Amino acid sequence: MWAHWWILVVLGFLALLLLAGWIYRQVDQIRSARLRVEGLTYSLGQLDAMHHSVFETAIRDLLARDGSRNALRCGGRGDLGADVKGHDPLGRYWSVNCTNSGTRSVRGAAHGRDGENAHP
């Protein structure tokens, strides 16, 4: 019937290898992302020692770690007090004001509201 049936076996085997490689890569990316997220922690001493722009970036990263789908660092002149903005997993809008008062005293104020009419 088929003189070259073994070609189908080889193609099937190659397809399985490609699928296994793709699945392995997907699982590895998920593991890497999870390790990055779980490893994203700061001590109070680390936060106090940060320059204000690094502190704002750290707050953005922490907001993203906690599920914000659009965390954005937007601090600077004309930011209207919103150095970091984003929505949490429940759709609530968060605006974070990060303040560095000089003597190793970095602090932030977070304000949230329901996300129906909120825009970052």
Sequence and secondary structure as in RCSB ss.txt:
>XXXX:A:sequence
MWAHWWILVVLGFLALLLLAGWIYRQVDQIRSARLRVEGLTYSLGQLDAMHHSVFETAIRDLLARDGSRNALRCG
GRGDLGADVKGHDPLGRYWSVNCTNSGTRSVRGAAHGRDGENAHP
>XXXX:A:secstr
  TTHHHHHHHHHHHHHHHHHHHHHHHHHHHHHHHHHHT    HHHHHHS HHHHHHHHHHHHHHTT SS EE  
STT TT SEEEE TTS EEEEEEEE SSS EEEEEEEE SSS   
